[in-house]
């Protein structure tokens, strides 16, 4: 029976004996580094579905990456102040865009244009030449969001913070003022979304004609906006309070909620591109970057580690998914980039591995031993059908522990010693609710991480296009984009050059 504190919920169906494998004696950080090395070696031989690599490193912190086309913009504070740089992904060449003795805010890159803020206001610069394209004086400018049609940001206003925007190619900014704080804008083509504190954190959406609607009336923690073209209705991703009282992720359109991700613990900082939502997961106590394919329910963790990861960008370039974040595994922040060919591969049962970033994660639990007491933890999750799983157990400085999946012990004190161990077990779970639990003994500082992966994954078959992502445009034209004559066909003809542009993937950012 499991040790008291581990507990049971459902019944696992082993469908045969549990196979537990002991592998290595590395720390979690060393294990993560080994996974990266193996990924690099594999890329030279047998192709992998995905890789995560450090693309910008150096002294100080490199953070706040924004990826678009062949370039990546980021901030670097190695000089003593935070400056904006652009990195060429093909050549590795880096170009500094900002300078001076003051910090500059997180950049937003859209193809050949970079938007960023400084104490003096908003800057637009050419990523390829470094030329200054525009400057808008603005006190307290922050959180720039750039689209092919406009740039939006927040700034200080007379009654709090206001959202401002400026169509590209013009020099006259406009302000969306409100009764309270209007902040955290996200832009896509002609739309702008933001959080309105006068509405208790509600999400507001302004269309190209200036009409404002409220896609979500409750409190949202952040909003990210995306549209597939200037004519398509936009989608929004946001953080909202879930039924369990902790933050959930939702995807919305003009009609309401399209999908929800309700994982144990806190999820934050959503970043939307099409059917992909990047986010930070704090369920293990350490911020880890995850990717949610909201159309299928698949959740991917590109590079699990024991160090903080801070998401900043998600994009799709042709048939390649890209995720960029700042990663603290080397002691300071470096910029990591994950790339995966789309569609992501299916995983036949029995072929998932603990170091495969595209294996869906059903539960992720970390428990730490503190001074003077043992520690227990659990992660509840559910599966809608009978599901094969792979349980990955990584322990650091653990002398004794129990790990259970429902009522089945997967690891007992005899499996651990003060050296680090990696254990694996495969189980088939019946449809319904389940719980992974752990109890950790040992010296203060001991930690145990338990991940339950779907050992087999087949993306649900699509019966048609995905509305808002890749469905053909209807004959109805959104307000503000019509023509005096010619109907929708005339609009498409006039906007054909715009439709050839890369899809916009703008959303709000941290500065």
DAGI-V607412 format. One record per pair of residues at least 12 apart in sequence whose C-alpha atoms are under 6 Angstrom apart, sorted by sequence separation. I is the first residue (numbers start at 1). J is the second residue. If there is no record, write none. Layout:
# DAGI-V607412
i:I j:J
i:I j:J
This chain:
# DAGI-V607412
i:63 j:75
i:73 j:85
i:85 j:97
i:105 j:117
i:113 j:125
i:123 j:135
i:142 j:154
i:152 j:164
i:163 j:175
i:164 j:176
i:183 j:195
i:193 j:205
i:224 j:236
i:238 j:250
i:249 j:261
i:268 j:280
i:278 j:290
i:324 j:336
i:401 j:413
i:62 j:75
i:73 j:86
i:84 j:97
i:104 j:117
i:105 j:118
i:113 j:126
i:114 j:127
i:122 j:135
i:141 j:154
i:152 j:165
i:163 j:176
i:182 j:195
i:192 j:205
i:203 j:216
i:224 j:237
i:237 j:250
i:248 j:261
i:267 j:280
i:278 j:291
i:312 j:325
i:324 j:337
i:400 j:413
i:475 j:488
i:62 j:76
i:72 j:86
i:84 j:98
i:104 j:118
i:112 j:126
i:113 j:127
i:122 j:136
i:141 j:155
i:151 j:165
i:182 j:196
i:192 j:206
i:202 j:216
i:223 j:237
i:237 j:251
i:248 j:262
i:267 j:281
i:277 j:291
i:311 j:325
i:323 j:337
i:365 j:379
i:61 j:76
i:72 j:87
i:83 j:98
i:112 j:127
i:121 j:136
i:140 j:155
i:151 j:166
i:162 j:177
i:191 j:206
i:202 j:217
i:223 j:238
i:236 j:251
i:277 j:292
i:310 j:325
i:323 j:338
i:61 j:77
i:71 j:87
i:121 j:137
i:140 j:156
i:150 j:166
i:181 j:197
i:191 j:207
i:202 j:218
i:222 j:238
i:236 j:252
i:266 j:282
i:276 j:292
i:310 j:326
i:322 j:338
i:400 j:416
i:60 j:77
i:71 j:88
i:120 j:137
i:121 j:138
i:139 j:156
i:150 j:167
i:180 j:197
i:191 j:208
i:202 j:219
i:222 j:239
i:235 j:252
i:266 j:283
i:276 j:293
i:309 j:326
i:322 j:339
i:399 j:416
i:60 j:78
i:71 j:89
i:149 j:167
i:150 j:168
i:180 j:198
i:190 j:208
i:201 j:219
i:221 j:239
i:235 j:253
i:265 j:283
i:275 j:293
i:309 j:327
i:321 j:339
i:399 j:417
i:59 j:78
i:70 j:89
i:149 j:168
i:163 j:182
i:179 j:198
i:200 j:219
i:201 j:220
i:220 j:239
i:247 j:266
i:275 j:294
i:321 j:340
i:399 j:418
i:121 j:141
i:160 j:180
i:161 j:181
i:162 j:182
i:163 j:183
i:220 j:240
i:246 j:266
i:247 j:267
i:275 j:295
i:289 j:309
i:308 j:328
i:320 j:340
i:398 j:418
i:81 j:102
i:82 j:103
i:83 j:104
i:160 j:181
i:161 j:182
i:287 j:308
i:288 j:309
i:307 j:328
i:320 j:341
i:397 j:418
i:81 j:103
i:82 j:104
i:286 j:308
i:287 j:309
i:289 j:311
i:307 j:329
i:320 j:342
i:397 j:419
i:319 j:342
i:397 j:420
i:117 j:141
i:396 j:420
i:117 j:142
i:395 j:420
i:395 j:421
i:394 j:422
i:406 j:434
i:154 j:183
i:393 j:422
i:406 j:435
i:393 j:423
i:405 j:436
i:392 j:424
i:404 j:436
i:97 j:130
i:391 j:424
i:404 j:437
i:391 j:425
i:403 j:437
i:390 j:425
i:403 j:438
i:390 j:426
i:402 j:438
i:389 j:426
i:402 j:439
i:186 j:224
i:188 j:226
i:354 j:392
i:389 j:427
i:401 j:439
i:186 j:225
i:188 j:227
i:388 j:427
i:389 j:428
i:401 j:440
i:147 j:187
i:149 j:189
i:388 j:428
i:401 j:441
i:145 j:186
i:147 j:188
i:148 j:189
i:189 j:230
i:387 j:428
i:400 j:441
i:64 j:106
i:66 j:108
i:68 j:110
i:69 j:111
i:145 j:187
i:147 j:189
i:273 j:315
i:387 j:429
i:66 j:109
i:68 j:111
i:386 j:429
i:399 j:442
i:386 j:430
i:398 j:442
i:386 j:431
i:385 j:431
i:224 j:271
i:384 j:431
i:224 j:272
i:383 j:431
i:398 j:446
i:383 j:432
i:397 j:446
i:382 j:432
i:396 j:446
i:382 j:433
i:396 j:447
i:381 j:433
i:382 j:434
i:395 j:447
i:381 j:434
i:395 j:448
i:380 j:434
i:394 j:448
i:302 j:357
i:380 j:435
i:394 j:449
i:301 j:357
i:379 j:435
i:393 j:449
i:379 j:436
i:393 j:450
i:300 j:358
i:378 j:436
i:392 j:450
i:378 j:437
i:392 j:451
i:300 j:360
i:377 j:437
i:391 j:451
i:299 j:360
i:377 j:438
i:391 j:452
i:298 j:360
i:376 j:438
i:390 j:452
i:376 j:439
i:390 j:453
i:375 j:439
i:389 j:453
i:375 j:440
i:389 j:454
i:390 j:455
i:374 j:440
i:389 j:455
i:374 j:441
i:388 j:455
i:371 j:444
i:370 j:444
i:369 j:444
i:369 j:445
i:369 j:446
i:368 j:446
i:368 j:447
i:367 j:447
i:284 j:365
i:367 j:448
i:284 j:366
i:366 j:448
i:366 j:449
i:365 j:449
i:365 j:450
i:364 j:450
i:364 j:451
i:363 j:451
i:363 j:452
i:362 j:452
i:362 j:453
i:361 j:453
i:360 j:453
i:360 j:454
i:352 j:455
i:350 j:455
i:349 j:455
i:349 j:456
i:348 j:456
i:347 j:456
i:347 j:457
i:346 j:457
i:346 j:458
i:274 j:469
i:273 j:505
i:228 j:469
i:65 j:312
i:66 j:313
i:64 j:312
i:63 j:326
i:61 j:332
i:62 j:333
i:209 j:480
i:61 j:333
i:62 j:334
i:63 j:335
i:208 j:480
i:32 j:305
i:62 j:335
i:228 j:503
i:57 j:334
i:56 j:334
i:56 j:335
i:226 j:505
i:55 j:335
i:54 j:335
i:55 j:336
i:54 j:336
i:225 j:507
i:53 j:336
i:224 j:507
i:53 j:337
i:224 j:508
i:52 j:337
i:52 j:338
i:51 j:338
i:51 j:339
i:50 j:339
i:50 j:340
i:49 j:340
i:188 j:504
i:188 j:506
i:187 j:506
i:187 j:507
i:186 j:507
i:186 j:508
i:185 j:508
i:184 j:508
i:147 j:506
i:145 j:507
i:145 j:508
i:143 j:509
i:143 j:510
i:143 j:511
i:27 j:396
i:27 j:420
i:26 j:420
i:11 j:406
i:25 j:420
i:10 j:406
i:25 j:421
i:9 j:406
i:8 j:406
i:8 j:407
i:23 j:422
i:22 j:422
i:22 j:423
i:21 j:423
i:21 j:424
i:20 j:424
i:20 j:425
i:106 j:511
i:19 j:425
i:105 j:511
i:2 j:409
i:14 j:427
i:14 j:428
i:13 j:428
i:13 j:429
i:12 j:429
i:10 j:434
i:9 j:434
i:6 j:437
i:6 j:438
